[in-house]
Amino acid sequence: MKDIKTVCGNFYEIIGKFPEVRYVGDPILRQETEDVSLEEGYKIGKRLGEVLMRYRGEVGYGRGFAAPQIGEGEVGICDFRR
């Protein structure tokens, strides 16, 4: 098992590599989302997928992101399935 210093150090390293990812305490995570057009939803979904795949490539896990978790105030979700 890794010690807490290693785990925390890794977490801060990941935060630096993914500035668009929002964590507990960020106000955008509590805001009500807005509906968007199909075209805008596609753009958000594409961005969510790109961030998720980069995140998975770096940390080795991750199941999905919702739009607010990457700073978007609109409805959108992306998950990873094999």
Helices and strands as residue ranges (DSSP letters): H 4-17, G 27-30, H 38-59, E 64-66, G 67-70, E 77-79
